Amino acid sequence: MTKEQIQAFTLRVSSANKTEMIVILYDIAITYLNDSVSAKESDDKSLFRAELNRTKSTVQELMNSVDTSTELGQTLLKLYVYCNRELTKAYLDFDDAPARHIIQIFSSLKSAYEEVSKKDNSGAVMKNVEIVYGNLTYNKNLMNEILTDRAQSRGFLA
């Protein structure tokens, strides 16, 4: 994952509600999986395994977010456990086929969550964050961002 992608995900997380957070987690997992497939194609075993481990961490976050009190939640949890098992198999066998399959699964789930997130009007999960305005000024080769509320206290208040 590039620095630009990390910054983009960080910006999205700072203003996301609960449902949008799940969409972001799918995006992160898909990015890691694509990076692992690229590493496999270039025959870089250590990078391949590192990207799969990052994906497994993201899947663990998805597992932690599931509400298992519903049948849908239990089904999602089983699917995440299956994906985790497939990632382990890919890691051990140095095979990108399971990663490609999980990309398809997560892409479908992401599409479903994007539809749900359009109807979710809840507030952002993170509070007390800076507001970022992008593209307010023109520069041919650079996107300019302006941060506001710098004087405002961020984090925990004692």
C-alpha positions in Angstrom: 0.0 0.0 0.0 1.4 3.4 -1.0 1.6 6.4 1.3 -1.0 8.1 -0.8 -3.4 5.2 -0.3 -2.8 5.3 3.5 -3.5 9.0 3.6 -6.7 8.5 1.6 -7.9 5.7 3.9 -7.0 7.9 6.9 -9.0 10.8 5.6 -12.0 8.5 4.8 -11.9 6.9 8.3 -11.9 10.3 10.0 -15.4 11.1 8.6 -17.0 7.6 8.3 -19.9 6.2 10.1 -20.2 2.6 11.2 -21.3 1.2 7.9 -18.8 3.3 5.9 -16.1 1.9 8.2 -16.9 -1.6 7.0 -16.7 -0.5 3.4 -13.3 1.0 4.1 -12.1 -2.2 5.8 -13.2 -4.1 2.6 -11.3 -1.6 0.5 -8.2 -2.0 2.7 -8.4 -5.8 2.5 -8.8 -5.7 -1.3 -5.8 -3.4 -1.6 -3.7 -5.8 0.5 -4.9 -8.8 -1.5 -4.1 -7.1 -4.8 -0.7 -6.3 -3.5 -0.2 -9.9 -2.5 -1.2 -11.1 -6.0 1.3 -8.6 -7.5 4.0 -9.9 -5.1 3.2 -13.5 -6.2 3.5 -12.5 -9.8 6.9 -11.0 -9.2 7.9 -14.1 -7.1 8.5 -12.1 -3.9 7.6 -14.7 -1.2 8.3 -12.4 1.8 6.2 -9.5 0.5 3.4 -12.0 -0.5 3.3 -13.3 3.0 3.5 -9.8 4.6 0.5 -8.6 2.5 -1.5 -11.8 3.5 -0.7 -11.1 7.1 -2.0 -7.5 6.8 -5.1 -8.9 5.1 -5.6 -11.3 8.0 -5.4 -8.4 10.4 -8.1 -6.6 8.4 -10.3 -9.7 8.4 -9.9 -9.9 12.1 -11.2 -6.4 12.4 -14.2 -7.4 10.3 -14.7 -10.4 12.5 -14.7 -8.1 15.6 -17.3 -5.8 14.0 -19.9 -8.6 13.5 -23.0 -8.6 15.6 -23.4 -12.4 16.2 -26.9 -12.0 17.8 -28.5 -12.1 14.4 -28.5 -14.9 11.8 -26.9 -12.6 9.2 -24.1 -11.8 11.6 -23.4 -15.4 12.3 -23.3 -16.1 8.6 -20.9 -13.3 8.0 -18.7 -14.5 10.8 -18.6 -18.0 9.2 -17.6 -16.4 5.9 -14.8 -14.4 7.6 -13.5 -17.5 9.3 -13.5 -19.3 5.9 -11.6 -16.3 4.4 -9.1 -16.4 7.2 -8.6 -20.2 6.7 -8.1 -19.6 2.9 -5.6 -16.9 3.6 -3.6 -19.3 5.8 -3.7 -21.8 3.1 -2.4 -19.3 0.6 0.3 -18.2 3.0 1.5 -21.8 3.5 1.3 -22.9 -0.2 2.5 -19.7 -1.7 -0.6 -19.7 -3.9 -2.5 -16.6 -5.0 -5.7 -18.5 -6.1 -7.3 -18.2 -2.6 -6.4 -14.4 -2.5 -8.1 -13.9 -5.9 -11.2 -15.8 -4.7 -11.4 -13.6 -1.5 -11.0 -10.5 -3.6 -14.2 -11.5 -5.4 -16.0 -12.3 -2.1 -15.0 -8.9 -0.6 -15.9 -7.0 -3.7 -19.4 -8.4 -3.6 -19.7 -7.7 0.2 -18.4 -4.2 -0.3 -21.0 -3.5 -3.0 -23.7 -4.6 -0.6 -22.4 -2.5 2.2 -22.1 0.5 0.0 -25.8 0.3 -0.7 -26.5 -0.1 3.0 -24.3 2.9 3.8 -26.3 5.2 1.6 -29.2 4.6 3.9 -27.2 4.9 7.1 -27.6 8.5 8.5 -25.7 8.0 11.7 -22.9 10.3 12.6 -19.2 9.8 12.2 -17.5 7.2 14.5 -14.6 9.5 15.2 -15.3 12.7 17.1 -13.2 15.8 17.5 -11.2 15.5 14.3 -9.9 18.2 12.0 -12.0 19.2 8.9 -10.1 18.8 5.6 -11.1 20.7 2.5 -9.4 19.5 -0.7 -8.9 21.1 -4.1 -9.7 24.7 -3.0 -6.8 26.1 -5.0 -5.5 25.0 -8.3 -2.0 23.5 -8.8 -1.2 21.5 -11.9 0.7 18.7 -10.2 -0.5 18.8 -6.6 -3.7 18.6 -4.7 -3.8 21.2 -2.0 -5.6 20.5 1.3 -6.5 22.9 4.0 -6.9 21.8 7.6 -9.2 23.8 9.9 -9.8 23.8 13.6 -6.1 23.5 14.5 -6.6 25.3 17.8 -9.3 22.9 18.9 -8.4 20.3 21.4 -8.2 16.8 19.9 -8.2 13.5 21.7 -9.1 12.8 25.3 -9.9 15.6 27.6 -9.0 15.3 31.3 
